[in-house]
Amino acid sequence: MGLGSWASSRQAGLRGTQQDKWPFSERLNILASVVWFFLSSLMVKRAPIRVQIAGSKPSEMPGFIKPQLATLKSKAPKGNWLHEIKYDGYRVQIHLNKGKRKVYTRNGLDWTKRFSLIAGVLDLSGQAIIDGEVVVIHEGRTNFSELQAELARGDQDRLIFYAFDLLYLNGYDLRGTPQIERKRALQKLLQDIEVPVLYGEHLMGDGQKMFEHAAKLNWEGIVSKNPDAPYRSDRNEAWLKIKTVQKGNFPVVGFVKDPTGVAALYLGRREGKDLVYMGKVGTGWSRTVSSRIRKQLDTVVSPKSKLTKPIKKPKAVWVEPAFTAEVEYRDITSEGLLRQSSFKALSKKTGR
């Protein structure tokens, strides 16, 4: 299976699949690609790509490079920007040095063993430093909780590496070159590489339309990048992230006191006749709103939890599920808990 066809079916068409695991045929292709690259490395090495990009500088290969980070914005920028899918995974930096491979986390930890399958596929001669994200695809989009579960099991079958930047290549530091030129060099570098490594595609033009499309598909959002900007190891506005959010209404089953109001709300969800725990929310209100929430919940205090399966929360004040909290959240974890939640409003329930 070629990179182009696989990327089209997985990156553009993933929204239609409901599978938790890659099909056997895809796993077989991964194994075949690893074997093929291993055998080919014994016979002949591809010639290193030569760099001829304005702004590149001859340099010894550096060690770990502190990553560039995106600044959060509420809207996509207008004008000549390139736009990528925002992946919900682990940011990693892969160092290839004449057959030796290292995989570093965002904070510089060596995770080569955890991502050995990805590193093994990158059988490239010469030297390179590639920036990207390791993800797991679940129900049509990248899912951080599924990625954590995969790593906790010590598995790598579902891991995919989306490469989106090239910082160093065969004796040249590319960090001073324009973003778009680094991506072009990266695409050329990876043209013969197959899954689980994919080139992170981008679109030019109307970022807001791409963001709206991402929101409809429940993706995490988009990252917009200035195509003319160099790579800088800090958080800056050459990279902008625009996040999508999900909204839901959840019965309030308890709260944690603070001196003037509430420090957190415990939330539930109806599943048939059961009331199950959904986690807590602890942000999104002012001191005034917090005090108002407390006054409302104090009227429905219960001596015990109303959850079908009670949980231990020593600081909890349990309440009758008479109020509903409107909450924005990023995702629901594999344990069934809200992730990155923020409070929006409290209302009296009209029914169960």
C-alpha positions as CSV (number, residue, x, y, z in Angstrom):
1,M,0.0,0.0,0.0
2,G,1.5,3.3,-1.0
3,L,1.8,6.4,1.2
4,G,-0.5,8.5,-0.9
5,S,-3.4,6.0,-1.0
6,W,-3.0,5.1,2.7
7,A,-2.9,8.7,3.7
8,S,-6.0,9.5,1.7
9,S,-8.0,6.6,3.2
10,R,-6.8,7.2,6.7
11,Q,-6.3,11.0,7.0
12,A,-9.2,12.1,4.9
13,G,-11.5,9.1,5.3
14,L,-10.9,8.2,8.9
15,R,-14.1,10.0,10.0
16,G,-16.1,7.1,8.5
17,T,-14.5,4.2,10.4
18,Q,-15.7,2.9,13.8
19,Q,-12.8,0.4,14.3
20,D,-10.7,0.6,17.4
21,K,-7.9,-1.4,15.9
22,W,-6.3,-1.3,12.5
23,P,-7.5,-4.0,10.1
24,F,-5.3,-7.0,9.8
25,S,-4.3,-6.0,6.3
26,E,-3.0,-2.7,7.5
27,R,-1.0,-4.4,10.3
28,L,0.4,-6.8,7.7
29,N,1.4,-3.8,5.6
30,I,3.3,-2.3,8.5
31,L,5.2,-5.5,9.1
32,A,5.9,-5.8,5.4
33,S,7.2,-2.2,5.2
34,V,9.5,-2.8,8.2
35,V,10.9,-6.0,6.7
36,W,11.3,-4.4,3.3
37,F,13.2,-1.4,4.6
38,F,15.4,-3.7,6.7
39,L,16.2,-5.9,3.7
40,S,16.8,-3.0,1.4
41,S,19.2,-1.4,4.0
42,L,21.3,-4.5,3.7
43,M,21.6,-4.1,-0.1
44,V,21.7,-0.4,-0.9
45,K,21.1,2.9,0.9
46,R,19.2,5.7,-0.7
47,A,21.5,8.7,-1.4
48,P,21.1,11.5,1.2
49,I,19.0,14.5,0.1
50,R,21.1,17.6,-0.5
51,V,19.8,20.9,0.9
52,Q,19.7,24.0,-1.2
53,I,17.3,26.3,0.8
54,A,17.8,30.0,1.4
55,G,18.5,30.5,5.1
56,S,20.0,27.0,5.8
57,K,23.3,27.0,7.6
58,P,26.1,24.4,7.6
59,S,26.2,22.9,11.1
60,E,27.1,19.9,13.2
61,M,24.1,17.9,14.1
62,P,22.6,19.4,17.3
63,G,21.2,17.4,20.3
64,F,17.6,17.8,21.4
65,I,16.0,21.0,20.2
66,K,13.4,22.7,22.4
67,P,10.2,22.6,20.3
68,Q,8.3,25.6,18.9
69,L,4.9,25.9,20.4
70,A,1.6,27.4,19.1
71,T,-0.3,30.3,20.6
72,L,-4.0,29.7,21.3
73,K,-6.4,31.9,19.4
74,S,-10.2,31.9,19.0
75,K,-10.2,32.3,15.3
76,A,-8.1,31.2,12.4
77,P,-5.9,33.9,10.8
78,K,-6.8,35.5,7.5
79,G,-4.4,35.8,4.6
80,N,-1.6,33.6,3.4
81,W,-1.2,30.9,6.1
82,L,-0.8,27.2,5.9
83,H,-3.2,25.1,8.0
84,E,-2.7,21.6,9.5
85,I,-4.9,19.3,11.5
86,K,-4.3,19.7,15.3
87,Y,-3.3,16.2,16.5
88,D,-4.2,15.0,19.9
89,G,-1.1,13.0,20.9
90,Y,2.5,13.2,22.1
91,R,4.8,15.7,20.5
92,V,8.0,14.0,19.6
93,Q,11.3,14.8,17.9
94,I,13.1,12.1,15.9
95,H,16.9,12.2,15.4
96,L,18.3,10.1,12.6
97,N,22.1,10.0,12.5
98,K,23.7,7.7,10.0
99,G,21.7,4.6,11.0
100,K,21.2,5.6,14.7
101,R,17.8,6.6,15.8
102,K,16.5,8.5,18.8
103,V,13.0,9.6,19.7
104,Y,12.6,12.4,22.2
105,T,9.5,13.7,23.9
106,R,8.5,17.4,24.1
107,N,10.6,17.7,27.3
108,G,13.6,15.9,25.9
109,L,13.1,12.4,27.4
110,D,14.4,9.5,25.4
111,W,11.4,7.4,24.4
112,T,13.0,5.5,21.6
113,K,12.0,2.1,23.0
114,R,8.4,3.1,23.3
115,F,8.3,4.2,19.7
116,S,10.7,1.7,18.3
117,L,8.4,0.6,15.4
118,I,8.2,4.2,14.2
119,A,11.9,4.7,14.5
120,G,12.6,1.5,12.7
121,V,10.6,2.5,9.6
122,L,12.6,5.7,9.3
123,D,15.5,3.9,7.7
124,L,17.1,6.9,6.0
125,S,20.8,7.4,5.3
126,G,22.4,10.6,6.4
127,Q,21.2,12.8,9.2
128,A,17.8,14.5,10.0
129,I,15.8,15.9,12.9
130,I,12.1,15.6,12.3
131,D,9.4,17.3,14.4
132,G,5.9,15.7,14.7
133,E,3.3,14.0,16.8
134,V,2.6,10.4,17.7
135,V,-1.2,9.6,17.8
136,V,-3.7,6.8,17.9
137,I,-6.8,7.0,15.7
138,H,-10.0,6.1,17.4
139,E,-13.5,6.5,15.9
140,G,-12.3,8.7,13.1
141,R,-10.0,11.1,15.0
142,T,-6.8,11.3,17.1
143,N,-7.6,10.3,20.7
144,F,-5.1,11.1,23.5
145,S,-6.8,8.7,26.0
146,E,-6.5,5.8,23.6
147,L,-2.8,6.7,23.0
148,Q,-2.2,6.6,26.8
149,A,-3.9,3.3,27.1
150,E,-1.8,1.8,24.2
151,L,1.4,2.9,25.8
152,A,0.3,1.7,29.2
153,R,-0.1,-1.8,27.7
154,G,3.3,-1.5,26.0
155,D,1.7,-1.8,22.6
156,Q,2.7,0.0,19.4
157,D,0.3,-1.6,16.9
158,R,-1.9,1.5,16.6
159,L,0.7,4.2,16.8
160,I,1.0,6.7,13.9
161,F,3.7,9.4,13.6
162,Y,2.6,12.5,11.7
163,A,5.7,14.4,10.7
164,F,5.2,18.1,10.1
165,D,8.6,19.9,10.3
166,L,12.2,19.3,9.4
167,L,14.8,21.1,11.6
168,Y,18.1,19.6,10.3
169,L,19.2,17.7,7.3
170,N,22.6,16.3,6.2
171,G,24.9,18.9,7.7
172,Y,22.5,21.9,7.4
173,D,20.5,23.6,10.1
174,L,17.1,24.4,8.6
175,R,15.6,26.4,11.5
176,G,16.3,29.7,9.8
177,T,14.5,28.7,6.6
178,P,10.9,29.5,5.8
179,Q,8.3,27.1,7.1
180,I,7.0,26.2,3.7
181,E,10.5,25.3,2.5
182,R,11.1,23.1,5.5
183,K,7.8,21.3,4.7
184,R,8.7,20.8,1.1
185,A,12.1,19.3,2.1
186,L,10.3,17.1,4.6
187,Q,7.8,15.8,2.1
188,K,10.7,14.9,-0.3
189,L,12.6,13.2,2.5
190,L,9.6,11.0,3.4
191,Q,8.4,10.3,-0.2
192,D,9.4,6.6,0.0
193,I,8.5,6.0,3.7
194,E,5.2,4.2,4.6
195,V,3.1,3.6,7.6
196,P,3.2,4.1,10.5
197,V,5.0,7.3,9.4
198,L,3.0,9.9,7.5
199,Y,3.8,13.3,6.2
200,G,1.5,15.9,7.8
201,E,-0.4,17.5,5.0
202,H,-1.6,21.1,5.0
203,L,-3.9,23.4,3.1
204,M,-3.3,27.0,2.1
205,G,-6.0,29.7,2.1
206,D,-9.2,30.0,4.2
207,G,-8.3,28.7,7.7
208,Q,-11.8,29.5,9.1
209,K,-13.4,27.1,6.6
210,M,-10.9,24.4,7.5
211,F,-11.6,25.0,11.2
212,E,-15.3,24.8,10.7
213,H,-14.8,21.5,8.9
214,A,-12.6,20.2,11.7
215,A,-15.3,21.1,14.3
216,K,-18.0,19.2,12.4
217,L,-15.7,16.1,12.4
218,N,-15.0,16.5,16.1
219,W,-11.2,17.0,15.5
220,E,-9.3,18.8,18.2
221,G,-8.9,21.9,15.9
222,I,-6.3,23.2,13.5
223,V,-2.8,24.7,13.7
224,S,-2.1,27.7,11.4
225,K,1.5,28.5,10.5
226,N,3.1,31.5,8.9
227,P,4.7,30.0,5.7
228,D,7.6,32.5,5.7
229,A,8.6,32.2,9.3
230,P,11.7,30.4,10.7
231,Y,11.5,27.8,13.5
232,R,11.8,29.3,16.9
233,S,12.1,27.3,20.2
234,D,9.4,29.1,22.1
235,R,5.7,29.8,22.1
236,N,5.1,32.5,19.5
237,E,2.5,33.7,17.0
238,A,4.2,32.2,13.9
239,W,2.2,29.1,14.9
240,L,-1.4,29.6,16.0
241,K,-3.7,26.9,17.4
242,I,-7.5,27.1,17.1
243,K,-9.3,24.5,19.2
244,T,-12.7,23.0,18.8
245,V,-14.8,22.1,21.9
246,Q,-17.7,19.9,22.6
247,K,-20.7,20.8,24.8
248,G,-22.9,18.8,27.0
249,N,-25.4,19.0,29.9
250,F,-24.7,16.8,33.0
251,P,-26.5,16.3,36.3
252,V,-24.6,17.7,39.2
253,V,-24.2,15.0,41.8
254,G,-22.0,16.8,44.3
255,F,-19.6,19.6,44.9
256,V,-16.4,20.6,46.8
257,K,-16.7,23.6,49.1
258,D,-14.5,26.7,49.1
259,P,-14.8,29.6,51.5
260,T,-17.2,31.6,49.3
261,G,-18.7,29.1,46.9
262,V,-17.6,25.9,45.1
263,A,-14.2,24.7,44.2
264,A,-15.4,21.9,41.9
265,L,-18.6,20.2,40.7
266,Y,-19.0,16.4,40.4
267,L,-21.0,15.4,37.4
268,G,-22.9,12.4,36.3
269,R,-24.7,11.0,33.2
270,R,-27.9,9.0,32.8
271,E,-27.4,5.6,31.2
272,G,-30.8,4.0,31.2
273,K,-31.8,3.8,34.8
274,D,-28.3,4.3,36.0
275,L,-26.6,7.5,37.0
276,V,-22.9,7.1,36.3
277,Y,-20.0,9.3,37.3
278,M,-18.6,11.5,34.6
279,G,-15.8,13.4,36.4
280,K,-15.6,16.9,37.7
281,V,-15.3,20.5,36.5
282,G,-13.4,23.1,38.4
283,T,-13.0,26.1,36.1
284,G,-15.2,28.5,34.2
285,W,-16.8,30.6,36.9
286,S,-16.2,33.9,38.7
287,R,-16.3,34.3,42.4
288,T,-19.8,35.7,42.1
289,V,-21.1,32.8,40.0
290,S,-19.4,30.3,42.3
291,S,-21.3,31.8,45.3
292,R,-24.5,31.6,43.4
293,I,-23.9,28.0,42.5
294,R,-23.3,27.2,46.1
295,K,-26.5,28.8,47.2
296,Q,-28.5,26.8,44.7
297,L,-26.8,23.4,45.5
298,D,-27.2,24.0,49.3
299,T,-30.9,23.6,48.8
300,V,-30.6,20.0,47.5
301,V,-27.9,18.5,49.7
302,S,-28.2,14.8,50.2
303,P,-26.8,12.6,53.0
304,K,-25.3,10.2,50.5
305,S,-24.3,9.9,46.8
306,K,-27.1,9.3,44.3
307,L,-24.7,7.6,41.8
308,T,-25.6,4.0,41.0
309,K,-22.1,3.0,41.8
310,P,-20.9,5.3,44.7
311,I,-17.4,6.6,44.5
312,K,-15.0,7.8,47.3
313,K,-14.6,11.5,47.4
314,P,-13.7,12.6,50.9
315,K,-14.3,16.3,50.2
316,A,-17.6,15.9,48.4
317,V,-20.9,17.3,49.5
318,W,-23.4,15.1,47.7
319,V,-26.6,16.5,46.3
320,E,-29.8,15.4,44.7
321,P,-29.3,15.5,40.9
322,A,-31.8,18.4,40.6
323,F,-29.5,20.8,38.7
324,T,-27.7,20.4,35.4
325,A,-24.4,21.9,34.5
326,E,-23.7,23.0,30.9
327,V,-20.1,22.1,30.3
328,E,-17.6,22.5,27.4
329,Y,-15.1,19.7,27.2
330,R,-12.4,18.4,24.8
331,D,-13.1,14.7,25.0
332,I,-14.3,11.8,27.0
333,T,-11.5,9.5,28.2
334,S,-11.5,5.7,27.8
335,E,-12.5,5.6,31.5
336,G,-15.7,7.6,30.6
337,L,-14.6,10.8,32.2
338,L,-14.7,14.4,30.9
339,R,-11.4,15.8,29.7
340,Q,-10.4,19.5,29.8
341,S,-13.8,20.5,31.0
342,S,-15.0,24.1,31.7
343,F,-18.3,25.2,33.3
344,K,-20.7,27.4,31.3
345,A,-24.0,27.5,33.2
346,L,-26.2,25.9,35.8
347,S,-29.9,25.2,35.3
348,K,-32.7,23.5,37.2
349,K,-33.6,20.2,35.8
350,T,-37.1,19.8,34.3
351,G,-37.0,16.0,34.3
352,R,-34.8,13.0,34.4
